[in-house]
């Protein structure tokens, strides 16, 4: 396993495990000297799915791989179906 500095991964492209582009890494959130999560600036095509949010924080446990790109578990993301169901209830 190769150890990387946090500054080396800032700006890396983030993809889901399904191969969809999600955004870029902006910042690492630390807790007790360990990485707790990653702040990701989402791609513009996802703003409507995320209610206009420009970024999200993904817990580190959902990161599957870090190399030239980040791969995150798609389960960490809100689904469009869930958003539509919530809108129907209101």
GIWO-V398219 format. One record per residue. N is the residue number from 1. RES is the residue in one letter. PSI is psi in whole degrees, 0 to 359 (none if undefined). Layout:
BEGIN
N;RES;PSI / N;RES;PSI
END
This chain:
BEGIN
1;X;131 / 2;X;130 / 3;X;133 / 4;X;152 / 5;X;149 / 6;X;323 / 7;X;336 / 8;X;338 / 9;X;349 / 10;X;134 / 11;X;354 / 12;X;149 / 13;X;142 / 14;X;130 / 15;X;153 / 16;X;166 / 17;X;351 / 18;X;357 / 19;X;8 / 20;X;135 / 21;X;132 / 22;X;322 / 23;X;207 / 24;X;151 / 25;X;129 / 26;X;323 / 27;X;153 / 28;X;137 / 29;X;126 / 30;X;147 / 31;X;122 / 32;X;46 / 33;X;21 / 34;X;154 / 35;X;123 / 36;X;326 / 37;X;174 / 38;X;129 / 39;X;125 / 40;X;127 / 41;X;116 / 42;X;152 / 43;X;148 / 44;X;330 / 45;X;351 / 46;X;356 / 47;X;320 / 48;X;325 / 49;X;326 / 50;X;20 / 51;X;30 / 52;X;1 / 53;X;141 / 54;X;345 / 55;X;165 / 56;X;161 / 57;X;123 / 58;X;124 / 59;X;145 / 60;X;333 / 61;X;340 / 62;X;359 / 63;X;123 / 64;X;327 / 65;X;147 / 66;X;120 / 67;X;240 / 68;X;336 / 69;X;166 / 70;X;141 / 71;X;124 / 72;X;156 / 73;X;128 / 74;X;337 / 75;X;341 / 76;X;346 / 77;X;146 / 78;X;140 / 79;X;152 / 80;X;325 / 81;X;319 / 82;X;317 / 83;X;320 / 84;X;321 / 85;X;318 / 86;X;323 / 87;X;324 / 88;X;327 / 89;X;326 / 90;X;none
END
